[in-house]
């Protein structure tokens, strides 16, 4: 069974990756700064308030109400963004004080720190969620955080290399379900998505550099993350039920994750094209292939079941 594969710990290679990838990480961080787009979370709140005052937006109208799957996606997406302090500490725990990866962590933290205020601000202003209930859920989540813990530097590239595009996709598929009358909410989410696109570029670039430096270790790291990957947020109250609603609505689930694996692992990192892999890395690559094939079978079966249910 592929799932029984024992993959080695990779932290012993941390110093090598930090040393050899220092220059490339600095370049990626500089590119991130150059692409920066300034925005302010509460500008969107002011814009909504002004639209209501000018009677250009009626928050009581039927066409301003979001549906239940979109509501659940907003809850999970927002609370996941609220977990920032835990994610930052996870990234920083392995880094020397003078390394450019530490600078990147500060840049990433600054960006992520405005996502929750942006989303919560527009939701509060448009009366889409009970903000007291949301705050209670946040307190539960933050008292029992479910933060991914990559066990090596290279895995700390691979995990967000998957998670950042997943977050982008979830936000984007949520945004398009927002009523068109709530154009400010859509635009606010668009700025958050823009940040996620830039973060994805950094982690994908760092992962590519790691693959070029040592394809064997990086392939093993990919397999370790594919084997254990899950989106953060498990400690959100009702996370399991909310996730099912979100997946059934086509916002985010196994199908979207499988597409991200194809684009990031197969196409961008070129795991199947890698040459001169160690025997352990060859086993890891075989595990990745079998896991992706299993995902395809599950997706196909689910699609067939839905088709049969629709026909009957």
N, C-alpha and C positions, 0 to 999 in steps of 0.2 A: 504493500500500500504506500502510495506517495506521501500520505500524511504522516507516516511513521519515520520519515527521513530525519536523521539527527544532523542538524547544521551547526558548525562550530561557532563559538563566540568570536567576535571580531574586534573587540576593544583593544587588543594588543597591537593593532595596526593604526591606532589613532594618531600617534605622533607622526607617522609617515604621511598620512593623508593631510594632517594639519600643515606639515612642513612643505610638502610638494604642491599642494593646492592653494597655498597662501596667495600667490600672485593672481591666479584665476578668480579666486573669491573676491579679491580687491577690485578686479575689473568688473565683475558682476554687480558688486555693490555700487560702484560708480555709475554703471549703466542704469541701475535702479533710481539713483538720485536724479540723473539727467532726465528720466521719464516722468518725474514726479508731477502730479496735478493737484494743486492746492484746493481744498474745500473745507467747509466748516459745518459740523453736524447740525447746529441749531439754526443755521440760515434756512434750512428746509422747513423747520418749525415756523419760523417767522413768515415764510412764504405761504404756508398753509393758512396760518391765522389771517394774513392779509387777504387771501382769496376768499375766505369765509366772510370777512368783514365787508368785502366788496361785492358779496353775493355772487361770486363767480364759482363758488363751490358750496354745494348743499350736502352736508354730512349726514343728513337724515334721508336723503334720496336712496331709492332702492339700488341704483347703479353705482353706489359707492361701497357696497358691502362685499367683502371678500368671502369666498366659500370656505368650507371646513378644511379640506386638504391644504389650501393655501395658508389658512390660519395656523394649522399645526406645523407647517414648514417654517413659518415666520417665528413661531415659538422656539423650535429646535435650533434654527439658524441663529437667532438672537442669543439664546442661552449659551450656545457653543462659542460665540464671539465673546461673551462675558467671561469665559474661562481663561482669558488672556494671561493673568498673573501666573497660573500654574504652567502654561505652555512655555512662557519665557524662562522660568526657572529650570525647566527640563532642558532647554537648549543650552543655557549658559553653564550648566554644571560641569561640563567637560573642557571648557575653553580657558586657555591662558589669557592673561590680562591684555597683552599687546597684540593679539591676533586679529586680522581683519574680519574673521567670522564673528567676533564679539561686536565689532562695529555694525555688522549686518544685523545682528540680533537686536540692537538698539533701534536701527532703522525699521525693522519688521515690527517691533513692539510699538513704535510710534504710530505706524500705519494702522495696525490692528486696534490700537486703543481708541480710535474714532469710529470704528464700525458699530459697536454696541450703542453708543449714544446716537448715532445717525439713525439706526433702525428703531430704537426705542422711542426716539423723539417723534418720528413721523407716525408711529403706531399710536402713541399717546394722543397726539394732536388730532388724528382722524378717528379716534374712539374705536379702534379695531379690536383691541384686546383689553381685558381687565388687568391693569398694570399692577394692582395689589397682588393678584394671583401670580402674575409673572415674577414679582419680587420674591414671593414666598418660594417659588420654584428655584429661583436663583440662589437663595440662601441654602436650600437643601443641597443643590448641586455643588456649591462652593465649599460646603462643609464636608463633602465626601467626593472630592474631585476624581474624575476618571480620565487622567491625562496619559496619553501614550508615552512610553518610555523607551525610545530607541537605545539599544545597548552599545552603540559605537558611533563614531563620527560619520562614517559612510552611511549608516542606517538613518542618521539624523538628516541626511540629504534625501534618501529614498522615501522615507515616510511622508514628509511634506510634498515631495515630488508627486505623490499620489493624492494626498489630502488636500493640497491647495487647489488643483483642478476640480476635485470633487466638490469642494466648497463653492468654487466658481459656478459649476454646473447647477448645484442646488439653489444658489441665489438667483441665477439667471432664469431657471425654470419656474422659480417662485415669482420673480418679477413680471414675467409675461402673463401670469394669471391675475395680477393686480388689475382691477377695473381701470379702464382708460381715463375715467373721470379723475382718478387719483394720480395724475401725471407727476406730481411732485414726489410721491412715494416711489414711483417707478424711477424717477431720475436719481433720487437718493440711493436706491439700491444699485443703480448703474455705477455710481462712484465707488461703492463698496466692491462691486464686481471688478472694476478697473484696477483696484489695489490687488485683488486676488490674482488677476492676470499677470501683474508685475511680479508678485511673489512666486507664482508658478514658473516664470521665466528664470528667476534666480535659482530655484532648487533644481529645475531641469538642467540648467547650465552646469551647476555644481555636480550633479549626478553624472552628466556626460563626461566631465573632466575626470571624475573618479573612475569611470569605465575605461577611459583612455589610459589612465595611470596604471590600473591593475584590474583587468577584466574579470579575473577569477574571484578576487575578494568582493568586487562589486556585484557580480552575479549571485554569489552566496548571500550578500546583503539583500538583494532584491527578493530572493527566495524566502529569506527569513521574514521580510515584511509582507510578502504575499500570503505566507502561511498564517501570520498573526494579525493582518490588517483589520482594523475596524475604525469607523468614524468616531471621533470623540463625542461624548454626550450621554454615555450609558447611565450616568448618575442623575440625569434629568428625570423627574417624576413622570412615570408613564411613558418612558422612552420607547419601549418595545412596541406598544400599541400605536404611538405616534408615528414610528418608523414605517409600520405597515400601511397606515393611511397615506403617508407621503410616497411610498413606493407604488402603491396601487394607483395613485393619481399620475404616475409617470414623472414625478418631480426629481426623485433620486432613489436609487436602489441598485440591485445587482446588475441590471442591464446597463445603467450609466457607469458603474464601476468597471464593468468588463470593457467598455469602450475606452475608458481612461487607461486601463492596463494595455490595451492594444496600442494606443497612441504614445504612451510614455515608455513602457517596457519593451514592446516589440519594435515599434518604429523608431522612436527617438534614441533609446539606449542601444537598440540593436542586439539584444541578448541572444537571439538565435543566430546572429551573424558573427558573434565573438569567436576568435580563434585561439588555439593553444591554451585552452582552459585546463586547470588542474582536474584530477579525477573527481574531487569533491565538488568543484564548480560544475562539472558535467552532470553530476547527480542533481545538483541544485537546478540547473537549466531544465533537466527532465522533469523535475518536480513542478517548475513553473508551467511548462507545457501541459502537464496533466491537470494542473489546477485550472488553467484557462479552458481546457476541454471540458472539465466538469462544469464550470460556470456556463459554458455554451449549452450543455445538455439540460441543465436546470432551467435556463431561460427558454429554450425550445419547448420543454415540457409545460412550463407555465403558460406560454403563448398558446399552445395547443389546447390546454384546459380552458383558457379564457374563450377561445374560438368555439369550442364545443358547448360551453355554457351559453354563449350568445346565440348559437344556432338552435339549441334545444329550448 
